[in-house]
């Protein structure tokens, strides 16, 4: 996941989560969860 530098917002994260689900990529989903936790994204 760190191969590319990108700026993300909640819309980007939501789209990537949906893609992980569609692909069944649990590993990438877990990486994304860690990224969101580190970046302190909050809902609302």
Secondary structure, DSSP 8 states (H G I E B T S, - for coil): -TTS-----HHHHHHHHHHHHHHT-HHHHHHHHHHHHHHT----
